[in-house]
């Protein structure tokens, strides 16, 4: 039950804001570490982390200091000039990722659009695909953003309704898990991708783990098979790690679980240290060489303020061992959730601190369960009415997870 103070803010947002979201009924005011507080002073454990953007915890003091110090000096210039924060950020991101070239934007969707443009230019100028014929293969269940081009290849009709005409040049194949084929050496998903390839295919774009689809984790070896297919067919393998990257799955990047290297990598969310939007497309000089002055850009992309904060955010991932904590606490959290004995639970899956709990649909709606958890002081988010996503900040402690497990168990047993 919300207070009159919270009701007032909710009514204002509903009155003046577009209704493209359906938030839970809580008005948040401040955050610190793994916790958030509402305007009435009630405390909540954050299990959403702004869809993986809050990896370092809310209002990290060193990131706040970096933000303050840089904003006092220089926040933004045109990209018509060089700046020290941007140059150092590029060097740092290239060094930790081992990608030669970085193109920065602001949001994840912008970085995906950048990857699409890069893949098409490489297809035309390096591979020799006839102009305007380039094709990119994506996976069913994908979520890469909400621009007109990106929703054009979404398999979720709710993202597309009323937004046509749609951008051509995309084919959809089966994501691993949707094909239910068993052993990876006879994977119907890989065969589905292979069947979609033709002489105009320039890239395959996938999430190594699908987030919005409900934390869908492909079979072990699937990414490696996909990498081998791309190499054999001279196709770029581009991975969207906007949510899964930067330690979320217990590795710096999710693709490292398979010991592969993609041709292109898309990052965002946690890159900004939960303070500012900044995203990036990373690739080789061979791919990036086709961007020329004027061919692509962004007013705010790579601005000094966001670059300085992002560079510090990268440092803290290693200095505070957030990647190791994600792996350790993620394994613990996953095992504890799987031990909960409830007929409501269909499956618990995930990697690191990125976990999906799929529900038996006949028992309870996932959003209703999230509301029940909200009343217990736990902030969670559902997806597709059947899955609750658990994605706490990577700095979360075992004590916090134990508290959360008690609350989750209590709510499930009450149904």
C-alpha positions as CSV (number, residue, x, y, z in Angstrom):
1,X,0.0,0.0,0.0
2,X,1.5,3.3,-1.0
3,X,1.4,6.5,1.1
4,X,-0.3,9.7,0.0
5,X,3.1,11.2,-0.6
6,X,4.0,8.3,-3.0
7,X,0.5,8.5,-4.6
8,X,1.1,12.2,-5.4
9,X,4.3,11.4,-7.4
10,X,2.7,8.4,-9.1
11,X,-0.2,10.6,-10.2
12,X,2.1,13.3,-11.6
13,X,4.1,10.8,-13.6
14,X,0.9,9.2,-14.9
15,X,-0.6,12.6,-15.8
16,X,2.4,14.2,-17.5
17,X,4.5,11.2,-18.7
18,X,3.9,9.0,-21.7
19,X,2.5,5.6,-20.6
20,X,5.2,3.4,-22.2
21,X,6.1,1.9,-18.8
22,X,4.1,0.1,-16.1
23,X,6.2,0.6,-13.0
24,X,5.7,-1.1,-9.6
25,X,4.0,1.2,-7.1
26,X,7.0,2.5,-5.2
27,X,8.6,6.0,-5.5
28,X,12.4,5.7,-5.0
29,X,14.4,8.6,-3.6
30,X,18.0,7.5,-2.9
31,X,20.4,4.6,-3.3
32,X,23.5,3.4,-1.6
33,X,25.4,0.1,-2.3
34,X,22.9,-2.7,-2.9
35,X,20.0,-0.8,-1.3
36,X,17.3,1.8,-2.3
37,X,15.0,3.9,-0.2
38,X,11.5,5.3,-1.1
39,X,10.3,8.8,-0.3
40,X,8.8,7.4,3.0
41,X,12.1,6.1,4.1
42,X,11.4,2.4,3.5
43,X,14.5,0.3,2.6
44,X,14.7,-2.2,-0.3
45,X,17.3,-4.6,-1.6
46,X,17.9,-3.9,-5.3
47,X,17.6,-7.1,-7.4
48,X,17.1,-5.2,-10.7
49,X,20.2,-3.0,-10.9
50,X,18.7,-1.0,-13.7
51,X,19.0,-4.1,-15.9
52,X,22.7,-4.6,-15.1
53,X,23.6,-0.9,-15.1
54,X,24.3,-0.8,-11.4
55,X,27.2,-3.3,-11.0
56,X,29.3,-1.2,-8.6
57,X,26.4,-0.4,-6.3
58,X,24.4,2.8,-6.1
59,X,26.3,6.1,-5.5
60,X,29.7,4.5,-5.3
61,X,31.8,7.2,-3.5
62,X,34.8,7.0,-5.8
63,X,32.6,7.2,-8.9
64,X,30.8,10.2,-7.3
65,X,34.1,11.9,-6.7
66,X,35.3,11.2,-10.2
67,X,32.0,12.7,-11.5
68,X,32.3,15.8,-9.4
69,X,36.0,16.4,-10.1
70,X,35.6,16.1,-13.9
71,X,32.3,18.0,-14.1
72,X,34.1,20.9,-12.3
73,X,36.7,20.9,-15.1
74,X,35.1,19.9,-18.4
75,X,31.8,18.0,-19.1
76,X,31.4,18.1,-22.8
77,X,33.0,19.3,-26.0
78,X,32.3,18.7,-29.6
79,X,34.1,15.7,-31.1
80,X,35.8,18.3,-33.3
81,X,38.4,18.4,-30.5
82,X,40.5,15.8,-28.6
83,X,40.3,15.4,-24.8
84,X,42.4,13.6,-22.2
85,X,39.5,11.7,-20.6
86,X,38.3,10.2,-23.9
87,X,41.8,9.2,-25.1
88,X,42.6,7.5,-21.8
89,X,39.2,5.7,-21.7
90,X,39.7,4.4,-25.2
91,X,43.1,3.0,-24.3
92,X,41.8,1.4,-21.1
93,X,38.8,-0.3,-22.8
94,X,40.9,-1.5,-25.7
95,X,43.6,-3.0,-23.3
96,X,41.1,-4.9,-21.1
97,X,39.1,-6.2,-24.0
98,X,41.9,-6.8,-26.5
99,X,39.9,-5.2,-29.3
100,X,41.8,-2.8,-31.5
101,X,39.2,-0.1,-32.1
102,X,36.4,1.4,-30.1
103,X,33.5,3.6,-31.2
104,X,31.5,5.2,-28.4
105,X,27.9,6.2,-28.2
106,X,25.5,6.8,-25.3
107,X,22.8,4.1,-25.1
108,X,22.9,0.4,-25.8
109,X,20.5,0.8,-28.7
110,X,22.8,3.3,-30.3
111,X,25.7,0.9,-30.0
112,X,23.7,-1.8,-31.6
113,X,22.8,0.5,-34.5
114,X,26.6,1.3,-34.7
115,X,27.3,-2.4,-34.9
116,X,24.8,-2.9,-37.7
117,X,26.3,0.0,-39.7
118,X,29.8,-1.4,-39.2
119,X,28.8,-4.9,-40.3
120,X,27.0,-3.6,-43.4
121,X,30.0,-1.4,-44.5
122,X,32.4,-4.3,-43.9
123,X,30.1,-6.4,-46.0
124,X,30.1,-4.0,-48.9
125,X,33.7,-2.7,-48.8
126,X,35.6,-5.7,-47.5
127,X,33.5,-8.8,-48.5
128,X,32.1,-7.4,-51.8
129,X,28.4,-7.7,-51.1
130,X,26.4,-5.7,-53.7
131,X,25.2,-2.4,-52.4
132,X,21.9,-2.5,-50.3
133,X,21.9,-6.4,-50.3
134,X,23.7,-7.1,-47.0
135,X,21.9,-9.3,-44.5
136,X,22.4,-9.9,-40.8
137,X,21.1,-13.0,-39.0
138,X,19.7,-12.6,-35.5
139,X,18.1,-15.1,-33.0
140,X,14.5,-15.6,-32.1
141,X,13.8,-14.1,-28.6
142,X,16.3,-11.4,-29.1
143,X,16.3,-8.0,-27.4
144,X,18.7,-5.4,-28.7
145,X,16.8,-2.2,-28.1
146,X,13.8,-0.3,-29.3
147,X,14.8,1.8,-32.3
148,X,12.8,1.4,-35.5
149,X,15.5,-0.7,-37.2
150,X,16.1,-2.9,-34.1
151,X,12.4,-3.6,-33.5
152,X,12.2,-4.6,-37.2
153,X,14.0,-7.8,-36.4
154,X,12.4,-8.4,-33.0
155,X,10.4,-11.7,-32.6
156,X,8.1,-10.1,-30.0
157,X,5.1,-8.6,-31.8
158,X,4.4,-6.2,-29.0
159,X,7.6,-4.3,-29.7
160,X,6.6,-4.0,-33.4
161,X,2.9,-3.3,-33.4
162,X,2.1,0.1,-35.0
163,X,5.7,1.0,-35.8
164,X,6.1,-0.2,-39.4
165,X,7.2,-0.1,-42.1
166,X,10.2,-2.1,-41.0
167,X,13.8,-2.1,-42.0
168,X,14.7,-5.0,-44.3
169,X,18.0,-6.9,-44.3
170,X,17.5,-9.2,-41.3
171,X,16.9,-13.0,-41.0
172,X,15.9,-14.8,-37.9
173,X,17.3,-18.2,-36.7
174,X,16.6,-20.4,-33.7
175,X,18.3,-19.5,-30.4
176,X,19.9,-22.4,-28.6
177,X,17.3,-23.8,-26.2
178,X,14.3,-23.0,-28.4
179,X,15.2,-25.9,-30.6
180,X,15.5,-28.5,-27.8
181,X,17.9,-30.6,-29.8
182,X,20.0,-32.2,-27.0
183,X,23.8,-32.7,-27.7
184,X,25.6,-29.6,-29.1
185,X,27.2,-31.6,-31.9
186,X,23.7,-32.1,-33.4
187,X,22.4,-28.7,-32.5
188,X,19.4,-27.7,-34.6
189,X,20.0,-24.1,-33.7
190,X,23.4,-24.0,-35.4
191,X,21.8,-25.7,-38.4
192,X,19.1,-23.1,-38.4
193,X,21.7,-20.3,-38.6
194,X,23.6,-22.2,-41.3
195,X,20.5,-22.5,-43.4
196,X,19.9,-18.7,-43.3
197,X,23.4,-17.9,-44.6
198,X,23.9,-16.9,-48.2
199,X,26.3,-14.9,-50.3
200,X,24.9,-11.6,-48.9
201,X,25.2,-12.5,-45.2
202,X,27.6,-10.1,-43.5
203,X,27.1,-10.9,-39.8
204,X,25.4,-12.9,-37.1
205,X,24.2,-10.8,-34.1
206,X,23.3,-12.5,-30.9
207,X,23.3,-12.2,-27.1
208,X,25.5,-14.8,-25.5
209,X,22.8,-15.1,-22.9
210,X,19.4,-13.6,-23.6
211,X,18.3,-11.3,-20.9
212,X,14.9,-9.9,-21.8
213,X,13.8,-13.3,-23.0
214,X,14.2,-14.6,-19.4
215,X,17.9,-15.3,-18.9
216,X,18.1,-18.0,-21.5
217,X,21.5,-19.7,-21.2
218,X,22.5,-21.6,-24.4
219,X,24.0,-25.1,-24.1
220,X,27.7,-25.4,-23.4
221,X,29.6,-25.2,-26.7
222,X,26.9,-23.4,-28.6
223,X,28.8,-20.1,-28.9
224,X,31.9,-22.0,-30.0
225,X,30.0,-23.7,-32.7
226,X,28.6,-20.4,-33.8
227,X,32.1,-18.9,-33.9
228,X,33.3,-21.8,-36.1
229,X,30.4,-21.3,-38.4
230,X,31.1,-17.6,-38.8
231,X,34.8,-18.2,-39.5
232,X,34.0,-20.9,-42.0
233,X,31.5,-18.7,-43.9
234,X,33.5,-15.4,-43.6
235,X,30.8,-13.7,-41.5
236,X,31.3,-11.3,-38.6
237,X,30.3,-12.7,-35.2
238,X,28.9,-9.8,-33.2
239,X,27.9,-10.2,-29.6
240,X,25.5,-7.9,-27.7
241,X,26.9,-7.9,-24.1
242,X,25.1,-4.7,-23.0
243,X,23.6,-6.6,-20.1
244,X,25.9,-9.6,-19.8
245,X,29.2,-7.8,-20.1
246,X,31.6,-6.3,-17.5
247,X,31.4,-9.0,-14.9
248,X,27.7,-9.7,-14.7
249,X,28.0,-13.5,-15.5
250,X,31.2,-14.1,-13.4
251,X,33.6,-13.3,-16.3
252,X,34.6,-9.9,-17.7
253,X,32.6,-10.9,-20.8
254,X,30.1,-13.7,-21.1
255,X,31.7,-15.1,-24.2
256,X,34.8,-15.9,-22.2
257,X,32.9,-18.9,-20.7
258,X,33.4,-20.5,-24.1
259,X,37.0,-19.3,-24.7
260,X,36.1,-17.6,-28.0
261,X,36.7,-14.2,-29.5
262,X,33.9,-12.5,-31.4
263,X,34.6,-10.0,-34.3
264,X,32.5,-7.3,-32.6
265,X,31.4,-6.6,-29.1
266,X,28.6,-4.2,-27.9
267,X,28.8,-2.8,-24.4
268,X,26.7,-0.3,-22.3
269,X,24.8,-0.1,-19.1
270,X,27.4,-0.9,-16.4
271,X,30.1,0.9,-18.4
272,X,28.8,4.2,-17.0
273,X,29.2,3.2,-13.4
274,X,25.4,3.6,-12.7
275,X,25.8,7.4,-13.1
276,X,25.9,8.3,-16.8
277,X,24.9,6.7,-20.1
278,X,27.9,5.5,-22.2
279,X,28.1,2.6,-24.7
280,X,30.6,1.3,-27.2
281,X,31.0,-0.9,-30.2
282,X,34.4,-2.7,-30.2
283,X,36.0,-4.4,-33.1
284,X,39.1,-4.8,-35.3
285,X,40.7,-2.0,-37.4
286,X,39.7,-4.1,-40.4
287,X,36.1,-3.6,-39.6
288,X,36.4,-0.1,-38.2
289,X,38.4,1.3,-41.1
290,X,35.2,1.8,-43.1
291,X,34.0,4.6,-40.7
292,X,35.2,7.9,-42.2
293,X,34.7,11.5,-40.9
294,X,31.0,12.3,-41.2
295,X,29.8,8.7,-41.7
296,X,28.7,8.2,-38.1
297,X,28.7,10.2,-34.8
298,X,27.1,11.4,-31.7
299,X,27.0,14.8,-29.9
300,X,27.4,13.3,-26.5
301,X,29.2,10.1,-27.4
302,X,32.6,9.9,-25.7
303,X,32.1,13.1,-23.8
304,X,34.8,13.9,-21.2
305,X,32.5,13.4,-18.2
306,X,31.1,10.0,-19.2
307,X,34.6,8.9,-20.4
308,X,36.2,9.8,-17.1
309,X,33.5,8.0,-15.0
310,X,33.6,4.9,-17.3
311,X,37.4,4.6,-17.0
312,X,37.1,4.7,-13.2
313,X,34.2,2.2,-13.4
314,X,36.5,-0.2,-15.3
315,X,39.3,0.2,-12.7
316,X,36.9,-0.6,-9.9
317,X,35.7,-3.8,-11.5
318,X,39.2,-5.1,-10.9
319,X,40.3,-3.2,-7.8
320,X,37.2,-4.3,-5.9
321,X,37.2,-7.9,-7.4
322,X,33.6,-7.4,-8.5
323,X,33.9,-10.0,-11.3
324,X,35.1,-12.6,-8.8
325,X,32.4,-11.7,-6.4
326,X,29.8,-12.1,-9.2
327,X,31.0,-15.6,-9.9
328,X,31.2,-16.6,-6.2
329,X,27.9,-15.0,-5.0
330,X,26.2,-16.0,-8.2
331,X,27.0,-19.7,-7.8
332,X,25.8,-19.5,-4.2
333,X,22.6,-17.6,-5.0
334,X,21.8,-20.0,-7.9
335,X,22.2,-23.1,-5.7
336,X,20.1,-21.6,-2.9
337,X,17.3,-20.7,-5.2
338,X,17.3,-24.2,-6.7
339,X,16.9,-25.6,-3.3
340,X,13.6,-23.9,-2.7
341,X,10.9,-26.5,-2.7
342,X,7.9,-24.9,-4.4
343,X,5.5,-26.1,-7.0
344,X,5.4,-22.5,-8.3
345,X,9.0,-22.8,-9.7
346,X,9.5,-24.4,-13.1
347,X,13.2,-23.7,-13.5
348,X,16.0,-21.6,-12.1
349,X,18.9,-20.8,-14.5
350,X,21.7,-18.2,-15.0
351,X,25.3,-17.4,-14.7
352,X,27.0,-15.2,-12.2
353,X,24.6,-12.7,-10.7
354,X,22.2,-12.9,-13.5
355,X,19.5,-15.4,-12.7
356,X,16.0,-16.1,-14.0
357,X,13.4,-18.0,-12.1
358,X,10.7,-19.3,-14.5
359,X,7.3,-19.9,-13.0
360,X,4.6,-22.5,-13.7
361,X,2.1,-20.1,-15.3
362,X,-1.0,-21.8,-13.8
363,X,0.1,-20.9,-10.3
364,X,1.0,-17.2,-10.3
365,X,1.8,-14.2,-12.6
366,X,5.4,-13.1,-12.3
367,X,4.5,-9.4,-11.8
368,X,2.1,-10.4,-9.0
369,X,5.0,-12.2,-7.3
370,X,7.2,-9.2,-7.8
371,X,4.6,-7.1,-6.0
372,X,4.6,-9.6,-3.1
373,X,8.4,-9.4,-3.0
374,X,8.2,-5.6,-3.0
375,X,6.1,-5.7,0.1
376,X,8.9,-7.8,1.7
377,X,11.5,-5.2,0.8
378,X,12.9,-6.8,-2.3
379,X,12.9,-5.0,-5.7
380,X,12.6,-7.5,-8.6
381,X,11.5,-7.3,-12.2
382,X,9.5,-9.8,-14.3
383,X,9.8,-10.5,-18.0
384,X,7.1,-12.1,-20.3
385,X,4.8,-12.7,-17.3
386,X,6.6,-16.0,-16.5
387,X,10.1,-15.2,-15.4
388,X,11.5,-13.2,-12.5
389,X,15.0,-11.8,-13.0
390,X,17.4,-11.5,-10.1
391,X,20.4,-9.2,-11.0
392,X,21.7,-7.5,-7.8
393,X,24.8,-5.2,-7.9
394,X,28.0,-7.2,-8.2
395,X,29.2,-5.9,-4.8
396,X,26.4,-7.7,-3.0
397,X,27.3,-9.6,0.2
398,X,26.4,-13.2,1.2
399,X,24.4,-11.7,4.2
400,X,22.3,-9.7,1.8
401,X,21.7,-12.8,-0.4
402,X,20.7,-14.9,2.6
403,X,18.2,-12.2,3.6
404,X,16.8,-12.2,0.1
405,X,16.6,-16.0,-0.1
406,X,14.6,-16.0,3.2
407,X,12.1,-13.4,1.7
408,X,11.8,-15.2,-1.6
409,X,11.2,-18.6,0.1
410,X,8.6,-17.0,2.4
411,X,6.6,-15.5,-0.5
412,X,6.8,-18.7,-2.6
413,X,5.5,-20.8,0.3
414,X,2.7,-18.4,0.9
415,X,1.2,-19.1,-2.5
